[in-house]
């Protein structure tokens, strides 16, 4: 497999991940952070960093819209719930360790 073929496969996997995250709006970012150490915001930040590195001008809000499939504020209003005490405690415990 050459680099071009590998990049096509990686791009396809990224698109599938983004589609999956859009379908699973019930999964909160804090849960993803607590379980996997990254969330939709991390993914959008990585996307923006890659765009900038490749010479594209991209804002944080544009990158988030790629991942969320809509403006971030709209997604938060429609899908984000307030974090529970337990979620916040787990988040704090994880980040105090690292």
C-alpha positions in Angstrom: 0.0 0.0 0.0 1.4 3.4 -0.9 1.0 6.7 1.0 -1.9 7.8 -1.2 -3.8 4.6 -0.6 -3.2 4.8 3.1 -4.4 8.4 3.3 -7.6 7.4 1.4 -8.2 4.7 4.0 -7.5 7.0 6.9 -9.8 9.7 5.5 -12.6 7.1 5.1 -12.1 5.9 8.7 -12.2 9.6 9.9 -15.4 10.2 7.9 -16.9 7.1 9.5 -15.9 8.2 13.0 -17.4 11.6 12.5 -20.6 10.1 11.1 -20.8 7.8 14.1 -20.3 10.6 16.6 -23.0 12.6 14.9 -25.4 9.7 15.1 -24.5 9.2 18.8 -25.4 12.6 20.1 -26.6 10.9 23.3 -23.0 10.3 24.2 -21.7 13.3 26.0 -18.2 14.8 25.5 -17.4 14.4 29.2 -18.2 10.7 29.0 -15.8 10.4 26.0 -13.1 12.3 27.9 -13.6 10.1 30.9 -13.4 6.9 29.0 -11.2 7.6 26.0 -9.3 10.8 26.8 -10.6 12.7 23.9 -14.0 14.2 22.7 -15.6 15.9 19.7 -13.9 19.1 20.6 -10.5 17.4 20.6 -11.2 15.9 17.3 -12.2 19.2 15.8 -9.0 20.8 17.3 -6.9 18.1 15.6 -8.8 18.7 12.4 -8.1 22.5 12.5 -4.5 21.9 13.4 -4.1 19.6 10.4 -5.8 22.2 8.2 -3.6 25.0 9.4 -0.5 22.8 8.9 -1.6 22.1 5.4 -1.9 25.9 4.7 -5.7 26.3 5.0 -7.2 29.1 7.0 -9.8 27.5 9.4 -11.4 28.8 12.5 -12.2 26.8 15.6 -15.9 27.2 14.8 -15.5 26.0 11.3 -13.6 22.9 12.5 -16.3 22.1 15.1 -19.0 22.4 12.4 -17.1 19.7 10.4 -17.2 17.3 13.4 -20.6 18.3 14.9 -22.4 18.6 11.5 -23.9 21.9 12.7 -22.8 25.0 14.5 -21.4 24.1 18.0 -23.8 26.3 19.9 -26.8 24.7 18.1 -25.4 21.2 18.9 -24.9 22.2 22.6 -28.5 23.5 22.8 -30.0 20.4 21.2 -27.8 17.6 22.7 -25.6 18.7 25.6 -26.7 17.9 29.1 -25.3 19.4 32.3 -22.6 17.1 33.6 -23.5 15.1 36.7 -21.5 15.3 39.9 -20.1 11.9 39.2 -19.0 12.8 35.7 -17.2 15.9 37.0 -15.6 14.0 39.8 -14.3 11.3 37.4 -13.0 14.0 35.0 -11.2 15.8 37.8 -9.7 12.6 39.2 -8.4 11.6 35.7 -6.9 15.0 35.0 -5.3 15.2 38.5 -3.4 12.0 37.7 -2.0 13.1 34.4 
